[in-house]
Amino acid sequence: MMASSNSRSSGESTRAKASTDQPVERRLVVHVGMPRAGSSTLQEVLFHYRQKLEQHGLLYPAQSAALAGPATNSQLYNHKLLLKSAKAYWPPGRFAALHQDIAGQMAASAAPCILLSCEGWWGPGSIRALARTVGYFEQQGGRLEPSIVAVVREPASFLTSLYKLDVLHGRVDVSLEDFWPTKISDSRLRFGSIARRLKDHFGSVTMLDFDTLSDGDRFVGSFLSAVGLGGVLSNAGLKALEHHRSAGNAQFADSRVAMALFA
């Protein structure tokens, strides 16, 4: 009996040692938008303070400017280039180079959580590209636990914001009442359909409400709290950034829109 007991203990010890030798599973949080729902604010904060955040457990990989080529700043502080390459907009070599760049940063970092963000991943035409990107990192990045997160806003709120953006960039010269009928069929408003397709590919998707996250001008901190990373900002000494507002978003004040539309 004693021999049998010792044998079991030895086996359990061997299995325990084997389990500790396996790579630790890491979270891969993928923020997929939607557009006009705080994406730029989140991305600017994460990109600007990425080194400090990584020291406290959150890796926000930055695309190499050399690989990006003539990209705009807005394409460097998010992961839009991954989307473009996964959609086969460029030759296969570009997909490999851009994704290997990010995978290398994942491998070199000890941070237990990785966050990628691109509002372009929200939409029926981008889900397959997103699955290709996530699949690549699952193969290259060791044991990853993907988590798909979307921030959505109600159609009226989304279309009003979209209208302001188009007015400021000179793309429309009509009233909001005339603008709505032309955009109400926007495929990005098909929340149910997009959510179902995301679930089909990834098993689940977390849907967060933009207006709720923005309450009290705390969007960044509220978002990180909602995905289980609430302590990252405060641990990194960046708690004040919960009140950060994107310089770009600050342009969309109603008075500025009125001036642009009626000037």
N, C-alpha and C positions, 0 to 999 in steps of 0.2 A: 504494500500500500504506500509505503514511504517513497519507494522508487517511482511509483506512478505519479505521486504528488509532485516530486521534484521534476519529473519529466514535463508535467503541465506547466510548472513555473518557468522552466527553461524555455518552453515554447512561447509562453506569453511574453517573456523578456525579449526573445528574438523578434517577435512581431512588433513589440513596442519600439524597439530600436529601429526596425525597418521603417515604421511609420514616421519617426522623427527624422530619418534620412531623406524623406520625400520633400520636394519643394512645398513651401507653404502656399496655400491658395490665396490669391490676391483678388481684390475687387476691381473690375473694369466698369466704371460708370460712364455711360455714353449718353450725353445730353443731345437730343435730336431736334431741338427747337420747341415750338413752331416759330416762324419768323414774326417779328414785331411783338415779341413776348419776353423781352429782357435779355436776349442772347448776347448782344454786344456789351451790355453792362457786365454780365457775368464773365465773358471772355476777356475783356480788358483787365479786370481785377486779377483773374487767375494768371493771365500772361505776364502782367507787370510784376507780380509778386511771386512768380512761380518758384524761384530759388528758395525763398523763405518758407513757402508752403510745403515744399518737398522735405525740408528739414523736420517738418512736423507731421509727415505721413501722407501727404497728397502730392502726387506727381501730375503736373499738367504739361505734357510734352510740347515743345516748341519746334515747329517745322524749320529745318535748316534753310536759311535765306539763300545759300548757294544752290541748293536743290530746287528751291521754289522758282528760281529764275526771276523774270520781271513781274513778280506778284505784288499786289498792293498790300499795305499794312493790314488791311482788314482780312486778307487771306493768310497772314502770318500769325495773327493772334488767335485764330480759330483753326479748325482742321478741314477747311473747305477743299484744300488740295487733295486730301485723301479721297473725298467724295468724287472730285473730278476724275482722278485717275481710276477709281473703281468703276466709274460709269463708262470707262473706255474712251474718254475724250482724247487721251494721249496714248502713245505706243505702250505695250506691256512693260517695257523697261522702266518707264516712268512710275508705273504702279509699284513695281518691285523696289525701286530706289526710295520713293517717298515712304512706303510702309516699312522698309528695313530701317530707315532713319529713326522712325518712332519706336520700332521694336527694340532697336539698340539702346535707346534711352530707358525703356522699360527694364531691360535686362541689367543695365548698369545701376539702376536705382533700387534702394532698399525700401522705398515707400510702400506700405501695404495697400494703398488705393491709387488707382490711375483714373484720370478723368479726361475724356475727349468731348469736344463740343463743336457742333456745326448745325445751324438751323436749317441748312439745305437738306439734311437727312429726313426732315419731316415732309412727307408727300408720297403719293403712290409710286411715282417714278424713281424714287431714291432708295426704297427699302431693300431691293436686291443688291444695290451697291453697298449699302450699310452691312448687309449680311456677309458680303465678300470681305469687307474690311475687318469685321469682328472675327470672322472665321480665320483670317490670316493671323491675327494677333493671338488667337487661341492656340494655333499651331506653333507659333514662334515664341510666345511669351510665357511658356510654362503653364502652371495651373492657374487659370483665370476664371473668375466668376462674373460673367457679363450681366449688367443691369441697365436696361434701357429706360430712360427718363425723358418725358416730354412735358414742357410747360405750354399750356394752351390758354387762349383767351376767347371770350364769347364773340360770335360773328360781328355784332355791332361794334364792339370795342376794337376788334381786329381791323375791320374795314375803315373805321374812323382814323386809326393810326396809319393805315396804308394810304389813305387819302391825303393826310398831312404830308407824308413822305413824297408822294407823287407831286403835290403842289409845290413843295420846296425845291424839287428837282426839275420843275417846269414841264412835267409830263402830262398834266391835265390842266384845263382852264374852265372846268364846269363846276357847278355847285355840288355839295355833298349829296343832295337828294338825287341829282342826275348821275352821280358817280356810282352809287350803290347798285343799281340794277345791272351795271356792266360787270360787277365783281362778285355778286352774291353766289355765283356758281363756281368760284375759285376752288380748285381741287384741294387746297390746303385746309378748307373748312369742313372736309368730310371726316370729322373726328372718328366716328364709329368705324368707318371703313379702314382708315389708316391704323387705328388701334388694333383691329382684328388682324390685319396683315402683319403688324409688328408681333403680335402674340403668336401667329402661325410660325414665324421665323425664329423667335427668341423665347417662346414659352410664356412670357409675361411682359408687361410694360407698366410703368408707374406714370400716371397722368396727374400733373399738378396744375392748380389754377393760378394764372398770372396775377389777377387782382388780389387774391389772398396773400400770395407771396410778397406783393408790393406794399401791403398794408404797413403804414408807419415808415415808408421809405427804407425798408430793410430787405430788399430783394435778394442780395447776394447771401447774406447770413441766413435768411429764411430758406433759400434753395438748398444750401449746404446742410442745414438742419434736417430738411425734409428727406435728404438722401443718406442720412446717418453720419454726416460729417460736421455736425454743429460745433464741435470743439476746435476745429482746425484754425479758424480765424483768431479766436481768442488765444489759443496756445502759441500762435505765431506772432502775437502782439498786434494783430490787425483788426481787432474788433470794431474799430471806428469805421472800417470799410463797409460795414453793414449799411451805412448811410450813403455809400458811394452812388453817384449818378453819372452815367456815361456822358462825356462831353458832347458826343454826337446826339444822344437823346435829348439833351438840353435845348437843341435847336427847335424841337417840335412844340414849343409853346404856342397856344392858340393865337396870341397876338402876332407872332412871327408868321403864322400861316395866313392870317387875315391880310397882313401887309403884302405877302407874296402873291396872294390871289387877286387882290384888288388894286395893286399898284398900277 
